[in-house]
Amino acid sequence: MEITELLKKMTLRQKIGQLTQYNARLFLNDDSYITGPDKKLNLSEEDIMLTGSVLNFFSAGDMKKIQKKHLENDPLGIPVIFMLDVIHGYRTIYPIPLGLSCSFDPELAKSCASMAAKEAAASGVQVTFAPMADYVRDARWGRIMESGGEEPLLSGMMAAAQVRGFQGEDLKDNEKLAACVKHFAAYGASESGRDYNQAECSVRELYDYYLPAYKAAIDAGAKLVMPAFQSLNGVPATINPFLYKVLRGEWGFDGVVISDYNAIGELIKHGVAENEKEAAAKAFSCECDMEMCSATYIHYLEELINEGVVSEKQLDKAVYRVLELKKELGLFEDPYHGADEEKAEKLYLCEEHRKLSRAAAENSAVLLKNDGVLPFDKNIGSVAIIGPFADEHGINGFWSCAGKNEDTVTVREGIEALLGRGRVLCAKGCGCEWDDKDKSGFDEAVALARRADAVVPCLGEPQNYSGEGNCRTDLRLPGVQEELAALIASANPNTAAVIFNGRPLVLSAIDECIPAILDMWFPGTEGGNAAARLLFGQANPCAKLAVSFPRSTGQVPVYYNHTMTARPHFTEKPEHKGYTSDYIDCGNLPLYSFGHGLSYSRFEYIQMTLSGTELKEDGAITVSVNIRNASDIDGSEVVCLYMRDPVASVVRPVQQLVAFEKISVKAGETAKAVLEVTGEAVKFTDGEGNRIFEKGEIVLMVGCPGAYLLKESIKAV
């Protein structure tokens, strides 16, 4: 299909239709645009038939029905393109992105995205609104669960891996999806951790922290970009000239830019457009190609072209991008892109996909604390599983697409499958809603804890307490879970808590009374089986935190790569010192920092060797680190290389990740991690957005923030 020739045949209205996207319900119910929830869009039947894209459908059958009807009525035979939020699985669900990032395993992220693409493509999806590459520091923000965490390098590598997994080598492969990186840019900087709120960021912060992960995803080949909902430095991202200058100009992105849901229409509520016509003019002039679920383009673009506000040449450029995406997906040859109900049903929850989901959950779970309790002996007499998540199927997490809670393995089911039903006791104990103060189940729970040989309190926040629009001001465990945990631990010290969460929680009270804590995040379909294997030593924890856990909500935002102040006072406990940067009632340091994560293996960092001591701007130094497994348990270790720039022309982070490698080390053996620090990695951005390489000392550190095991200095020359 020659796109330029097709453009010549298209009317102005047909072209504009290609830039619009609406919900599938408008197409599955002939009257819904008149009587349904989308009546406010004021769309005619002709407007609907001109639509270039559809979202929010959940079956190959629905997709085929819509596509077939559309093609029957489209004189040029231009297919609709189908998009959906396939975030962490389609029907077989794997851990939320924040949890998966804790694996420090881009190849695992790639495999998971590839699995999701297979199921989604068979179900009719052609584009996914993923990965989310928003850099985050605020655990109150609901959408932190969709992010890669507080480290730009890690977040970017995980986002890029997802792009490669979703898209593969050829988008015509009917088991692949086009990826849309979002939300450009700095959505994770929303003030007060409140969704859709404004963000204010300096140029230096944008380039050094917030922009790198988006660029990594785009460099990996992402075909679409979605601007963020919020305003950035006073201008909504959808029409922010600075962001488009970076995206289209500096980065050379020439793919499709699609607005977020009704974001163009909401420019009026932002107060930067008087009406829909002005909103359309501003968004289109910035080269926002497609409009999602508002109707300003279909209603006003033709009028704006006739008035000379925008040109048909600009329109052709945007339409070309959309048609080129359809061509890359092979939709002109196969408008259904391999959608197949029978194939989809065979893929859903198949053994191969469940196995990958379980592996992802095991590799994403972070062992936060272990005072000699874990792993439990598999031959133990009895185990009591207690708490609101003991037998809870709702552990897939927000944005679980077509996943169903009833398909998800609970902790009780997982442990029973491993040990047998006869040795497993179970009690809910209490609820997990923020306002649930019912303690009537405490007595039963404590009695079971006393009877059992081991106890597993399963605690957390409901899966709908994180995700879009679900922000919190109190990050403690909701309800009376902390009280239940304390009573259980008093009744039986052989206790290990399992936490389910979509964000870092304040676990200070749990840390004080429970000897072992395993954070499963929201692990997905195989979560219960993964938890059981980890608790009983059939799997060895290996994940590290991609985001810091605060001691108190009042510390937020708290993150490992903060800058030094003139009056630092870093403490874990409340040790107030006058006229220093600290709190009266809480230490400065997080409860668990980025990079923290325990294992059943005991690793010793025994040697750090550099290939040189002088680093040029266009050069690199190789850092080799020998790790010995001084235990009798095979394990994997994420070896992290950090840097610090002690003296610079701007205030630099106290620590910054520059490289990492995950290595497997057999019991009693030694393995080598080979890492690289480049001249590019030590650069920083000045106030004008220029990348600076400054000469001077650079300190390289291996280990975990606050507990570095090996250090060496080099010189940038």
C-alpha positions in Angstrom: 0.0 0.0 0.0 1.5 3.4 -1.1 0.4 5.9 1.6 1.0 9.0 -0.5 -1.3 7.7 -3.2 -4.0 6.7 -0.7 -3.8 10.2 0.8 -4.6 11.7 -2.6 -7.9 9.7 -2.7 -9.1 10.8 0.7 -11.5 13.6 1.4 -10.8 16.1 4.2 -13.4 14.4 6.4 -11.9 10.9 5.8 -8.4 12.2 6.8 -9.7 13.8 10.0 -11.5 10.6 10.8 -8.2 8.7 10.8 -7.1 11.0 13.7 -10.0 10.0 16.0 -10.4 7.2 18.5 -13.5 6.2 20.4 -14.7 3.4 22.7 -15.8 0.1 21.2 -19.2 0.5 22.7 -20.0 3.1 20.1 -19.6 0.5 17.5 -21.1 -2.5 19.2 -24.4 -0.8 19.9 -25.9 1.1 17.0 -27.8 3.5 19.2 -25.1 4.1 21.9 -23.9 7.3 20.4 -27.5 8.7 20.7 -28.6 7.2 24.0 -25.5 5.9 25.7 -22.8 7.5 27.9 -21.0 9.0 24.8 -24.0 11.2 23.9 -22.1 14.3 25.0 -19.6 13.7 22.1 -22.4 14.7 19.7 -21.2 12.3 17.0 -23.2 11.5 13.9 -23.3 8.0 12.4 -21.0 9.3 9.6 -18.5 10.5 12.3 -18.5 7.0 13.8 -17.9 5.3 10.5 -15.0 7.6 9.7 -13.2 6.7 12.9 -9.6 5.5 12.5 -9.1 3.8 15.8 -11.0 1.9 18.6 -10.1 1.1 22.2 -11.6 -0.8 25.2 -12.9 -4.1 23.8 -12.1 -7.5 25.2 -12.6 -10.2 22.6 -11.5 -11.1 19.1 -15.2 -11.6 18.2 -16.0 -8.0 19.1 -13.0 -6.7 17.2 -13.9 -8.7 14.1 -17.4 -7.5 14.2 -16.3 -3.8 14.4 -13.6 -4.2 11.7 -15.9 -6.1 9.3 -18.7 -3.5 9.6 -16.2 -0.7 9.1 -14.6 -2.1 6.0 -18.0 -2.7 4.5 -18.7 1.0 4.8 -15.3 2.4 4.0 -14.9 3.1 0.3 -11.1 3.2 0.5 -10.9 0.0 2.6 -8.8 1.6 5.3 -8.9 -0.6 8.4 -9.5 0.5 11.9 -6.7 0.1 14.4 -7.5 -1.5 17.8 -5.8 -0.3 21.0 -5.9 -1.4 24.6 -4.1 -0.9 27.9 -2.2 -4.2 28.0 0.0 -3.3 31.0 1.1 -6.4 32.8 -0.5 -9.3 31.0 -3.7 -9.8 29.0 -5.5 -12.8 30.5 -2.4 -14.4 32.1 -1.3 -11.7 34.5 2.3 -11.2 35.7 3.5 -8.7 38.4 2.7 -5.0 38.2 5.4 -3.1 36.4 6.8 -1.7 39.7 7.2 -5.2 41.0 8.7 -6.5 37.8 11.2 -3.7 37.9 12.5 -5.1 41.2 13.7 -8.2 39.3 16.4 -6.0 37.7 15.9 -8.3 34.8 15.2 -6.7 31.4 15.1 -10.0 29.6 12.4 -11.2 32.0 10.4 -8.0 31.3 10.8 -8.6 27.6 9.6 -12.2 27.9 6.6 -11.1 29.9 5.7 -8.4 27.3 6.0 -11.0 24.5 3.7 -13.3 26.3 1.1 -10.5 26.8 1.4 -9.6 23.2 0.6 -13.1 22.1 -2.6 -13.3 24.1 -3.7 -9.8 23.3 -3.0 -10.0 19.5 -5.0 -13.2 19.3 -7.8 -11.3 21.1 -7.8 -8.5 18.5 -5.4 -6.0 20.0 -2.9 -4.2 17.7 -1.5 -1.4 19.9 -0.9 -1.4 23.7 -0.7 1.7 25.8 2.5 0.5 27.5 5.2 0.8 28.8 4.7 3.6 31.3 8.1 5.2 31.7 7.2 7.8 34.3 9.9 8.5 36.8 8.5 8.5 40.4 9.4 9.5 43.9 6.1 9.8 45.6 4.5 6.6 46.9 1.2 8.4 47.4 0.6 8.6 43.7 -1.7 5.7 42.6 0.0 5.2 39.3 3.4 4.4 40.9 2.4 0.8 40.4 2.7 1.2 36.6 6.1 2.7 36.8 9.7 1.3 36.8 10.5 3.1 40.1 12.8 5.9 41.3 15.9 5.1 39.2 16.1 6.5 35.6 18.6 3.9 34.3 16.6 0.9 35.6 13.3 2.4 34.6 14.6 3.0 31.1 16.1 -0.4 30.6 12.9 -2.1 31.8 10.7 0.1 29.5 13.0 -0.5 26.5 12.8 -4.3 27.2 9.0 -4.1 27.2 9.0 -2.3 23.9 11.2 -5.0 22.4 8.9 -7.7 23.9 5.7 -6.2 22.7 6.9 -5.3 19.2 9.5 -8.0 18.3 11.4 -7.7 15.0 8.4 -7.2 12.7 5.1 -5.7 13.5 3.4 -7.7 10.8 4.0 -10.7 13.0 0.5 -11.3 14.2 1.7 -12.2 17.7 3.1 -8.7 18.2 1.7 -5.3 19.2 2.9 -1.8 18.6 3.9 -0.1 21.9 2.9 3.4 23.1 5.3 4.9 25.7 3.6 7.1 28.2 3.0 9.6 29.9 5.3 12.2 28.3 6.5 13.8 30.4 7.0 14.0 34.2 3.5 12.7 35.1 5.2 11.0 38.1 6.0 14.5 39.4 2.4 15.3 40.1 2.2 17.7 43.0 1.2 16.1 46.4 1.2 12.6 44.7 -2.3 13.4 43.5 -3.3 12.1 40.0 -3.9 14.7 37.2 -2.3 17.4 39.4 0.2 19.9 38.1 4.0 19.3 38.0 6.8 21.8 38.3 10.3 20.6 37.2 13.5 22.4 36.4 15.1 21.7 33.0 18.0 19.9 34.9 15.6 17.7 36.8 13.7 16.8 33.6 16.8 15.8 31.6 18.6 14.0 34.4 15.7 12.2 36.0 12.3 12.4 34.2 13.2 12.2 30.5 15.7 9.4 30.2 13.3 6.4 30.5 11.0 7.8 27.8 14.0 8.2 25.5 15.2 4.7 26.2 11.7 3.4 25.2 11.7 5.5 22.0 15.3 4.5 21.2 14.1 0.8 21.5 11.6 1.6 18.7 8.3 2.5 20.4 5.9 3.4 17.6 3.6 5.8 19.6 3.9 8.3 22.4 1.2 9.5 24.7 1.5 13.0 26.4 0.7 13.2 30.1 -2.6 14.5 31.5 -1.1 17.1 33.8 0.3 20.5 33.2 4.1 20.8 33.3 5.6 24.1 34.3 2.2 25.7 33.7 1.4 24.2 30.3 -0.6 21.0 29.8 1.7 18.3 28.4 -0.7 17.7 25.6 0.1 21.1 24.2 3.5 21.8 25.8 5.9 23.3 23.2 9.0 22.4 25.2 8.0 18.7 25.3 7.3 18.5 21.6 10.6 20.3 20.9 12.4 17.6 22.8 10.3 14.7 21.3 10.1 15.8 17.7 13.2 17.9 17.5 16.0 16.7 19.8 15.0 13.0 19.7 13.7 13.0 16.1 10.6 11.0 17.0 8.3 10.8 13.9 5.8 8.2 15.1 2.3 8.7 16.2 1.5 11.0 19.2 -1.9 10.1 20.7 -3.6 12.1 23.4 -4.6 10.5 26.7 -8.3 9.9 27.4 -10.2 13.1 26.7 -7.1 15.1 27.3 -7.7 17.5 24.4 -11.2 18.2 25.6 -9.9 18.8 29.1 -7.7 21.7 27.9 -10.9 23.7 28.5 -11.0 22.6 32.2 -7.3 23.4 32.4 -8.2 26.9 31.5 -5.9 27.1 28.4 -8.6 26.8 25.8 -11.9 28.7 25.7 -13.8 26.0 23.7 -13.3 22.8 21.8 -12.3 24.6 18.6 -9.4 26.3 20.4 -8.5 23.1 22.1 -8.3 21.3 18.7 -6.2 24.1 17.2 -3.7 24.1 20.0 -3.3 20.3 20.2 -3.1 19.8 16.4 -0.6 22.7 16.0 1.7 20.9 18.5 1.6 17.7 16.3 -0.6 15.7 18.6 -1.7 13.4 15.8 -4.6 11.4 17.3 -7.4 12.4 19.7 -8.6 9.8 22.2 -12.2 9.9 23.3 -13.0 13.6 22.8 -14.4 15.0 19.5 -12.6 18.3 18.9 -10.8 17.1 15.8 -13.8 15.6 14.1 -15.9 18.7 14.8 -13.5 21.5 14.2 -10.4 20.5 12.2 -12.1 21.0 8.8 -13.2 24.4 9.9 -9.8 25.3 11.2 -8.2 24.3 7.9 -10.7 26.4 5.9 -9.9 29.3 8.1 -6.2 28.9 7.6 -5.5 28.3 11.3 -3.9 24.9 10.4 -3.1 23.6 7.0 -4.1 20.5 5.1 -0.4 19.9 4.7 -0.2 19.5 8.5 -3.2 17.2 8.4 -1.6 15.0 5.7 1.5 14.7 7.8 -0.5 13.5 10.8 -2.6 11.1 8.7 0.5 9.8 7.0 1.9 8.8 10.4 -1.3 6.9 11.3 -1.6 5.2 8.0 2.1 4.3 8.1 1.5 2.6 11.5 -1.3 0.6 10.0 0.9 -0.4 7.2 3.7 -1.5 9.5 1.2 -3.7 11.3 0.2 -5.2 8.0 -3.4 -4.2 8.5 -4.0 -3.5 4.8 -3.2 -7.1 4.0 -4.7 -8.6 7.2 -7.0 -6.1 9.0 -7.6 -8.6 11.8 -3.9 -9.0 12.5 -4.3 -12.7 13.3 -7.2 -12.2 15.7 -8.5 -15.7 16.4 -10.9 -16.7 19.2 -9.8 -20.3 19.2 -6.1 -19.5 19.4 -6.7 -17.0 22.1 -8.5 -19.5 24.3 -5.6 -22.0 23.9 -3.1 -19.3 24.9 -5.0 -18.0 27.9 -3.6 -19.4 31.1 -1.7 -22.2 29.2 1.0 -24.0 31.1 3.8 -22.1 29.4 2.3 -18.8 30.3 1.5 -19.7 33.9 5.1 -20.9 34.3 6.4 -17.6 33.1 4.0 -15.7 35.3 5.1 -17.7 38.3 8.8 -17.1 37.5 8.2 -13.4 37.1 6.4 -13.3 40.5 9.2 -15.2 42.2 11.9 -12.9 40.7 9.9 -9.8 41.6 9.2 -10.6 45.2 11.5 -8.7 47.6 12.6 -10.3 50.9 12.6 -7.2 53.0 13.5 -8.8 56.4 14.6 -12.2 57.6 15.7 -12.8 61.2 16.4 -16.4 60.6 12.8 -17.5 60.1 12.8 -18.2 56.4 12.7 -20.4 54.5 10.3 -22.6 56.4 10.9 -26.3 56.5 8.7 -28.0 53.9 8.3 -30.9 56.4 6.8 -28.6 59.0 3.8 -30.0 60.9 1.3 -27.2 60.3 1.2 -23.6 59.0 -1.5 -21.0 59.7 -2.2 -18.5 57.0 -3.9 -15.5 58.5 -5.1 -12.2 57.3 -7.3 -10.5 54.6 -5.0 -11.8 51.8 -4.7 -15.3 53.1 -7.2 -16.7 50.6 -7.7 -13.6 48.5 -7.9 -14.0 44.7 -7.8 -10.2 44.1 -4.0 -10.0 43.8 -3.6 -9.3 40.1 -3.3 -5.6 40.6 -4.8 -2.6 38.8 -4.7 -2.6 35.0 -5.0 -6.3 34.8 -6.7 -6.1 31.5 -8.8 -9.3 30.8 -7.4 -11.1 33.8 -9.9 -12.6 36.1 -9.5 -12.9 39.9 -11.0 -16.3 39.9 -8.1 -17.6 37.8 -5.6 -16.4 40.3 -3.9 -18.7 42.8 -4.3 -17.5 46.4 -1.6 -18.0 49.1 -3.7 -20.6 50.8 -4.1 -22.5 47.5 -0.4 -22.2 46.8 0.7 -23.6 50.1 -1.9 -26.3 50.1 -0.6 -27.4 46.6 2.9 -27.6 48.0 2.2 -29.1 51.5 -1.2 -30.7 51.2 -4.4 -29.5 52.7 -4.2 -31.4 56.0 -1.4 -29.2 57.3 -2.8 -25.8 56.4 -5.0 -23.7 58.7 -6.6 -20.5 57.6 -8.4 -17.4 59.1 -9.1 -14.0 57.7 -8.7 -12.2 61.0 -9.8 -8.8 59.7 -10.5 -6.8 56.5 -8.1 -4.5 54.5 -10.3 -1.5 53.8 -9.0 1.8 55.3 -12.2 2.3 57.4 -12.6 -1.4 58.5 -12.1 -1.5 62.3 -13.7 -4.9 62.9 -11.6 -7.0 65.3 -14.1 -9.8 65.8 -11.9 -12.2 63.9 -8.8 -11.6 66.1 -9.5 -14.3 68.6 -9.8 -17.1 66.0 -6.6 -15.8 64.2 -4.5 -15.7 67.4 -5.8 -19.2 68.4 -4.7 -20.6 65.0 -1.3 -18.9 65.4 -0.7 -20.5 68.7 -1.7 -24.0 67.3 0.5 -23.8 64.2 4.2 -24.5 63.8 4.6 -21.5 61.5 2.4 -18.5 60.7 2.1 -16.5 57.5 0.2 -13.2 58.0 -1.0 -12.1 54.5 -1.4 -8.3 54.7 -1.7 -5.4 52.3 -3.8 -2.9 50.5 -6.7 -3.8 48.2 -5.7 -3.9 44.5 -8.0 -0.9 43.7 -6.1 1.3 46.2 -3.4 1.9 43.6 -3.6 2.6 39.9 -5.1 5.5 38.1 -7.0 7.9 40.3 -6.2 5.9 43.5 -3.9 8.1 45.5 -3.4 7.9 49.3 -2.4 10.2 52.1 -1.7 7.5 54.6 0.6 4.7 53.5 0.2 2.4 56.5 -1.6 -0.9 56.2 -5.3 0.0 56.0 -7.7 -0.9 58.8 -6.5 -2.9 61.9 -4.0 -5.1 60.1 -1.0 -3.7 62.2 -2.8 -4.7 65.4 -3.5 -8.2 64.0 0.1 -8.6 63.0 1.4 -7.7 66.4 -1.0 -10.2 68.2 0.0 -13.0 65.8 3.7 -12.4 66.3 3.3 -12.4 70.1 1.4 -15.7 69.8 4.0 -17.4 67.6 7.5 -16.0 66.9 7.9 -18.4 63.9 6.1 -15.9 61.7 6.8 -14.5 58.2 4.5 -11.8 56.8 3.6 -11.7 53.1 2.7 -8.2 51.8 0.5 -7.4 48.7 0.7 -3.9 47.5 0.8 -1.6 44.5 3.1 1.0 46.0 5.7 1.2 48.8 3.8 1.0 52.1 4.8 2.3 55.6 5.7 -1.0 57.2 7.4 0.3 60.3 5.0 -1.3 62.7 5.2 -4.6 60.9 9.0 -4.4 60.9 9.0 -3.9 64.7 7.1 -7.1 65.4 7.4 -9.5 62.5 10.8 -11.3 62.1 10.5 -11.9 58.3 8.7 -9.9 55.6 8.3 -10.9 52.0 6.9 -8.3 49.6 5.0 -9.9 46.8 3.6 -6.6 45.3 0.6 -7.6 43.2 2.1 -10.7 41.6 -0.6 -11.8 39.2 -2.1 -15.1 38.2 0.5 -17.4 39.9 1.0 -15.2 42.9 0.0 -17.8 45.5 2.2 -20.5 44.0 5.1 -18.1 43.8 4.6 -17.1 47.5 4.5 -20.7 48.6 7.7 -21.6 46.8 9.5 -18.6 48.2 8.3 -19.2 51.8 9.3 -22.8 51.8 12.6 -22.5 50.0 11.6 -24.0 46.6 12.6 -20.7 45.2 15.3 -18.3 46.4 14.4 -14.5 46.7 16.6 -12.4 44.4 14.8 -9.1 43.8 15.9 -5.7 44.9 13.7 -2.7 45.6 13.2 -0.4 42.6 11.7 2.2 45.0 12.3 3.2 48.6 9.9 2.4 51.4 9.4 5.3 53.8 9.3 5.0 57.6 6.5 7.5 57.7 4.2 9.0 55.1 5.5 12.4 56.2 8.9 11.5 54.7 7.4 11.3 51.2 8.9 11.9 48.7 11.9 9.9 49.9 14.4 8.4 47.4 17.9 7.1 47.3 19.4 9.5 44.7 18.7 12.7 46.5 21.3 15.5 46.5 23.4 16.6 49.5 22.3 19.5 51.6 24.6 22.0 53.3 23.4 20.6 56.7 22.9 16.9 56.3 21.9 14.6 59.2 21.1 11.1 58.0 19.6 8.9 60.6 17.3 5.9 60.7 15.6 6.7 64.0 14.4 10.0 65.4 17.7 11.7 66.5 16.9 15.3 66.1 19.8 17.7 65.8 19.1 21.4 65.8 19.7 23.4 62.6 20.2 20.3 60.4 18.1 18.9 57.6 16.1 16.3 59.5 12.8 15.6 61.3 12.0 15.9 65.0 9.9 12.7 65.0 11.5 10.5 62.3 14.8 9.7 60.8 15.7 10.9 57.3 16.5 7.5 55.9 13.8 5.2 54.4 12.9 2.0 56.2 14.1 0.1 53.1 16.1 1.8 50.5 16.2 1.4 46.7 18.5 -1.6 46.0 17.6 -3.4 49.3 16.7 -7.0 49.0 17.7 -10.2 50.9 18.4 -13.7 49.8 18.6 -17.2 51.4 22.1 -17.3 50.0 24.9 -15.3 51.7 26.9 -13.4 49.2 30.4 -11.9 49.9 31.8 -9.1 47.7 35.4 -10.0 47.7 37.1 -8.0 45.0 36.6 -5.0 42.7 38.9 -4.5 39.8 39.0 -1.6 37.3 40.3 -1.7 33.8 41.7 1.9 34.3 41.5 4.9 36.5 41.0 7.7 34.0 37.7 8.2 32.2 37.3 10.2 29.0 34.1 11.7 27.8 33.9 9.2 24.9 35.4 6.4 26.8 34.5 3.7 29.3 36.0 1.8 32.3 35.2 -1.8 33.0 34.5 -2.7 36.6 34.8 -6.4 37.5 33.4 -7.6 40.8 33.9 -11.0 42.3 31.1 -12.4 44.4 31.3 -15.5 46.5 28.3 -17.5 47.6 29.3 -18.4 51.2 26.2 -20.5 51.8 24.9 -23.9 50.8 22.1 -22.5 48.7 22.4 -21.6 45.0 21.2 -18.0 44.4 21.2 -15.0 42.2 22.5 -11.6 43.1 21.9 -8.2 41.5 25.3 -6.5 41.5 24.8 -2.7 41.4 27.5 -0.1 40.5 26.9 3.4 41.8 28.8 6.6 41.4 29.2 9.8 43.3 30.6 13.1 42.0 32.0 14.7 45.2 32.7 18.2 43.7 30.9 19.7 40.7 29.5 22.9 39.4 26.0 21.9 40.4 24.8 19.9 43.4 25.0 16.2 42.4 23.2 13.1 43.8 24.8 11.4 46.9 24.6 8.2 44.8 23.5 7.3 41.3 23.2 3.9 39.7 25.4 3.6 36.6 25.3 -0.1 35.8 23.9 -3.4 37.1 24.1 -7.1 36.3 22.2 -10.1 37.7 24.4 -13.1 38.1 23.8 -16.7 39.4 26.2 -18.1 41.9 26.2 -21.7 43.0 26.7 -22.6 46.6 30.3 -22.3 47.7 31.4 -20.9 44.4 32.6 -17.5 43.1 31.3 -15.6 40.1 32.2 -12.4 38.4 30.0 -9.5 37.4 31.3 -7.3 34.7 30.0 -3.7 34.7 30.8 -0.6 32.7 30.9 3.1 33.6 30.9 5.4 30.5 31.7 9.0 30.1 28.1 9.5 29.2 27.0 8.0 32.5 28.8 10.6 34.6 27.5 13.6 32.7 24.8 15.9 34.1 22.6 18.6 32.7 23.0 22.3 33.3 20.2 24.8 33.6 20.0 25.3 29.9 19.6 21.6 29.1 23.2 21.1 28.0 24.9 17.8 28.9 28.1 18.5 30.8 31.2 16.3 31.3 33.3 17.8 34.1 36.8 16.7 35.0 37.5 15.5 38.5 37.2 12.7 41.0 34.4 10.1 40.6 33.8 7.6 43.4 32.6 4.2 42.3 30.7 2.0 44.8 29.3 -1.5 44.7 26.6 -2.8 47.0 23.5 -1.1 48.3 22.8 2.5 49.1 23.9 3.1 52.7 25.8 -0.2 52.8 28.5 -0.1 50.1 30.8 -3.0 50.3 33.6 -1.9 47.9 34.7 1.5 46.7 37.3 2.8 44.2 38.0 6.3 42.8 38.6 7.3 39.2 39.3 10.6 37.5 37.2 12.1 34.7 39.8 13.6 32.4 
